Amino acid sequence: MSCSEKFHILEIRDLSVSFRQYDKGTRQVDLPVISRLNVAVHEGEIVAVVGSSGSGKSLLAHAVMGLLPSNARCGGDIYFLQEPLTPKRLAHIRGKEIALVPQSVTYLDPLMKVGKQVRGGRKDREAGKRQQALFSQYGLPEDTAEKYPFACSGGMSRRILLATALMENPRLIIADEPTPGMELALAKKAMEDFRRFADAGNGVLLITHDIELALEVADRIAVFYAGTTVEEALVGDFASQELLRHPYTRALWRAMPRNGFTPIDGVQPYVKDLPEGCVFGPRCPDFSSECLGEIPERVVRCGTVRCIKCREDDSHHHHGKGLESAVKEANGHAGS
């Protein structure tokens, strides 16, 4: 199986984010919330970032957009269109070539009419027509542009934020939980619009807790746990847990309603109490002493994984079927 390399719109290598804060008295400590995080978005691709609350998903969006608070320390490398995304370059392209659909509707200015916010202060006719077309596309009434945010429902506000992100025709959209509060039909429409946006040669980094919705539109899934990526897999791999590489990803698969809603024992560790070695170790059924060491990221079957137990021919989890039959079965599911 060949893994074709495409043009990178966004590439994040070994991202680390920590927060400087007071511990006891005047003593300051660095609290590591993201460590050794890798994720990439290729041209024409939607990459969905999934994981439970507290895994670092929203911080990833803020790190890329340069919106971390002053007590944050950020390390690693971020590339946009295959060139380093420096603070100076980011200041020029933020909101234009890279757009954020934020998680919180409080990003809307309460003292400014929403139409003016979406247009970014532009008064030309073209901007007005573009804003009206986007509002119509998302079922927002004609008078929405003259409303202030307090007069808009939560679902309306999310659609306004989505229109704002699309206003300048960016190359990359980072969507941080863009659909909560939307009716299912509108949420699916937003996902379809992200798909259309990506298919036009752009990229979407979709941060969501709704893995089932993500599987409908994404190309790849990046699985977060305790501040790092434990696996990146093609969407097709989620057709069968035997194709997934990391035990946490397989646990997520089993927890999906269509796969039995089976919960996993234990809780995700707090960043102050991260275990030695593998961050998933205390909850992993395959944990052993060798998992206490360094866990490098490896490429396995056109995906990446942080697990020393995962092998290219990982027959241990295929229940005797073998990889080839599992692939055929998954392809059958994906095509149905």
C-alpha positions in Angstrom: 0.0 0.0 0.0 1.6 3.3 -1.0 1.2 6.5 0.9 1.2 9.4 -1.5 2.6 12.7 -0.3 0.6 15.9 -1.1 1.3 19.6 -0.9 1.1 20.7 2.8 -1.2 23.6 3.5 -0.5 23.3 7.3 2.2 21.3 9.0 2.8 21.2 12.7 6.0 19.5 14.1 6.7 18.8 17.7 4.4 21.5 19.0 4.6 22.1 22.8 2.6 24.6 24.8 3.1 25.3 28.5 1.7 27.8 30.9 3.8 29.7 33.5 1.8 29.9 36.7 2.1 30.3 40.4 2.2 27.1 42.4 2.8 27.8 46.1 3.4 31.3 47.2 5.7 33.1 44.8 7.1 29.9 43.2 6.3 29.7 39.5 6.0 26.4 37.5 5.6 25.5 33.9 2.4 23.5 33.3 2.8 21.4 30.0 -0.5 21.1 28.3 0.7 20.1 24.8 3.8 18.1 24.1 5.4 16.6 20.9 2.2 17.2 18.9 2.3 16.5 15.2 -0.4 17.1 12.7 -0.6 18.1 9.0 -3.3 19.3 6.6 -2.7 18.6 2.9 -4.2 20.4 -0.1 -7.8 19.3 -0.7 -8.1 17.7 2.7 -10.2 17.9 5.9 -8.3 16.7 9.0 -10.5 16.2 12.0 -8.9 16.5 15.4 -10.9 14.4 18.0 -10.4 13.6 21.6 -12.1 14.1 25.0 -12.3 17.5 26.8 -9.0 18.6 28.2 -6.9 16.8 25.6 -5.6 20.1 24.1 -7.7 20.4 21.0 -8.7 24.1 21.3 -5.2 25.1 22.4 -3.9 23.7 19.1 -6.2 26.2 17.3 -5.1 29.1 19.4 -1.4 28.2 19.0 -1.7 28.2 15.2 -3.6 31.5 15.2 -1.1 33.1 17.6 -3.9 33.7 20.2 -2.3 32.1 23.3 -2.3 34.3 26.5 0.9 36.1 27.6 1.8 33.4 30.1 2.0 30.7 27.5 5.3 29.3 26.1 5.2 27.7 22.6 7.8 25.5 21.0 8.1 23.5 17.8 7.6 24.4 14.2 4.5 25.5 12.3 4.5 25.7 8.5 1.8 27.3 6.3 2.0 26.6 2.5 5.3 24.9 3.3 7.0 28.1 4.7 7.6 28.9 8.4 4.6 30.6 10.0 6.5 33.3 11.9 4.6 35.8 14.1 5.3 38.6 11.6 3.9 36.5 8.7 0.9 35.4 10.8 0.0 39.0 11.6 -0.3 39.7 7.8 -2.4 36.7 6.9 -4.5 36.0 10.0 -8.2 36.4 9.1 -7.3 36.4 5.4 -5.4 33.3 4.3 -5.9 31.5 7.6 -9.4 31.9 9.2 -10.7 30.7 12.5 -14.2 29.6 13.3 -13.9 29.9 17.1 -15.6 27.7 19.7 -17.1 30.6 21.7 -19.7 33.0 20.2 -18.2 35.7 22.6 -15.7 36.4 19.8 -18.4 38.6 18.3 -18.1 42.2 19.3 -21.3 43.0 21.3 -21.2 46.7 20.3 -21.0 46.2 16.6 -23.7 45.1 14.1 -22.9 41.6 12.9 -23.0 42.5 9.2 -20.3 45.0 9.7 -18.2 42.5 11.6 -18.6 39.9 8.9 -17.5 42.4 6.3 -14.5 43.4 8.4 -15.4 47.0 8.1 -15.4 47.0 4.3 -18.0 49.2 2.7 -17.6 48.3 -1.0 -20.5 46.7 -2.9 -18.6 43.5 -3.5 -18.2 42.9 0.2 -21.9 43.6 0.8 -22.9 41.1 -1.9 -20.5 38.4 -0.5 -21.9 38.9 3.0 -25.5 38.7 1.8 -24.7 35.5 -0.2 -23.1 33.8 2.8 -26.0 34.8 5.1 -28.5 33.4 2.6 -26.4 30.2 2.2 -26.8 29.6 6.0 -30.4 30.5 6.3 -29.9 33.8 8.1 -32.8 36.2 7.7 -32.2 39.3 5.5 -32.3 41.6 8.6 -29.5 39.7 10.4 -26.8 42.1 9.2 -28.4 44.9 11.2 -28.7 43.0 14.4 -26.3 43.1 17.3 -25.0 39.8 18.7 -27.3 39.8 21.7 -30.3 39.7 19.4 -29.0 36.5 17.7 -29.5 32.9 19.0 -26.5 30.7 19.7 -27.1 28.8 16.4 -27.3 32.0 14.5 -24.1 33.3 16.0 -22.3 30.2 15.0 -23.4 30.6 11.4 -22.3 34.2 11.5 -18.9 33.2 12.7 -18.8 30.6 9.9 -19.7 33.3 7.3 -16.9 35.5 8.8 -14.3 32.8 8.2 -15.4 32.3 4.6 -15.6 36.0 3.8 -12.0 36.5 2.6 -11.7 33.2 0.7 -8.9 31.8 2.9 -6.6 28.8 2.0 -7.0 27.3 5.5 -9.9 27.2 7.9 -9.4 26.1 11.5 -12.9 25.3 12.8 -13.0 24.8 16.6 -16.2 23.0 17.6 -18.2 24.9 14.9 -21.5 23.1 15.1 -22.8 22.9 18.8 -26.2 24.6 19.1 -27.0 24.1 15.4 -29.8 21.9 14.3 -28.5 18.7 12.8 -29.5 19.7 9.2 -27.5 23.0 9.5 -24.6 21.2 11.2 -24.5 18.8 8.3 -24.7 21.7 5.8 -21.7 23.4 7.5 -19.8 20.1 7.2 -20.7 19.9 3.5 -19.5 23.5 3.0 -16.2 22.6 4.6 -16.0 19.6 2.3 -16.7 21.8 -0.8 -14.1 24.3 0.5 -11.4 21.6 0.8 -12.3 20.0 -2.5 -11.5 23.4 -4.2 -7.9 22.9 -3.2 -7.9 24.3 0.3 -7.5 22.8 3.8 -9.6 22.5 6.9 -8.5 21.6 10.4 -11.7 20.5 12.1 -11.6 20.4 15.9 -14.5 18.4 17.3 -15.7 16.0 19.9 -18.3 14.6 17.5 -16.3 11.8 15.8 -19.3 10.4 14.0 -20.0 13.8 12.2 -16.3 14.1 11.5 -16.2 10.7 9.9 -18.9 11.8 7.4 -16.7 14.5 5.8 -13.1 14.2 6.9 -10.2 12.6 5.0 -8.0 11.8 8.0 -8.6 11.8 11.8 -6.0 13.0 14.3 -6.6 11.5 17.7 -5.6 13.5 20.7 -5.0 12.2 24.2 -3.5 14.1 27.2 -1.9 16.9 25.1 -0.5 14.9 22.2 -1.4 13.1 19.0 -1.5 9.3 19.6 -2.7 8.4 16.1 -3.4 9.8 12.7 -5.5 7.6 10.5 -7.4 7.6 7.2 -11.2 7.9 7.7 -11.5 4.5 6.0 -9.6 2.9 8.8 -12.5 3.6 11.2 -14.7 1.1 9.3 -13.1 -1.6 11.4 -11.3 -1.4 14.7 -8.8 -3.9 13.4 -7.4 -1.3 11.1 -6.8 1.2 13.9 -3.3 1.4 15.4 -3.6 2.8 19.0 -5.5 1.2 21.9 -7.1 4.6 22.7 -8.4 5.0 19.1 -9.8 1.5 19.3 -11.5 2.4 22.6 -13.0 5.5 21.0 -14.3 3.3 18.1 -16.0 0.9 20.6 -17.5 3.9 22.4 -19.3 5.1 19.3 -23.1 4.4 19.4 -23.0 2.3 16.2 -20.3 0.1 17.7 -21.9 -0.7 21.0 -21.4 2.4 23.2 -18.8 0.5 25.2 -17.1 2.8 27.8 -13.5 2.6 28.7 -12.3 2.4 32.3 -10.4 5.2 34.0 -10.0 8.9 33.2 -7.6 11.0 31.1 -4.8 12.2 33.3 -4.5 15.9 34.3 -1.4 17.6 32.9 0.1 17.9 36.4 -0.2 14.1 36.8 1.0 12.7 33.5 2.3 9.1 33.8 5.8 8.1 32.9 6.2 6.8 29.3 3.0 6.3 27.4 0.3 8.8 28.5 -2.4 6.1 27.9 -0.5 3.5 29.9 -2.6 3.4 33.1 -5.8 2.6 31.0 -4.2 0.3 28.4 -5.0 -3.4 28.5 -1.6 -4.1 26.7 0.5 -2.0 29.1 3.9 -3.5 30.2 7.1 -2.2 31.7 8.6 -1.4 28.2 5.8 1.2 27.9 7.5 3.3 30.6 10.2 4.5 28.3 10.2 7.0 25.4 7.3 6.4 23.0 8.3 7.7 19.5 5.8 8.5 16.7 6.0 5.9 13.9 4.5 5.5 10.5 2.4 2.3 10.3 0.1 1.5 7.3 -0.1 5.0 5.9 -0.9 6.5 9.4 1.1 7.5 12.4 1.0 6.1 15.9 2.6 6.5 19.3 2.6 2.9 20.5 5.5 0.6 20.7 3.2 -2.4 20.6 1.7 -1.5 17.2 3.3 -3.4 14.3 2.9 -3.2 10.6 1.2 -6.7 10.5 -0.6 -6.1 13.8 -2.4 -9.4 13.8 -2.8 -9.4 17.6 -5.8 -7.2 17.2 -7.2 -8.8 14.0 -8.8 -11.8 15.8 -7.2 -14.2 13.3 -8.5 -12.5 10.2 -5.2 -11.0 9.0 -4.6 -7.5 7.7 -5.6 -8.2 4.1 -9.0 -9.5 5.0 -9.6 -6.7 7.4 -8.7 -4.2 4.7 -11.2 -5.8 2.3 -13.9 -5.8 5.0 -13.3 -2.2 5.8 -13.4 -1.2 2.1 -16.7 -3.0 1.8 -18.1 -1.1 4.8 -16.8 2.2 3.4 -18.4 1.6 0.1 -21.8 0.7 1.5 
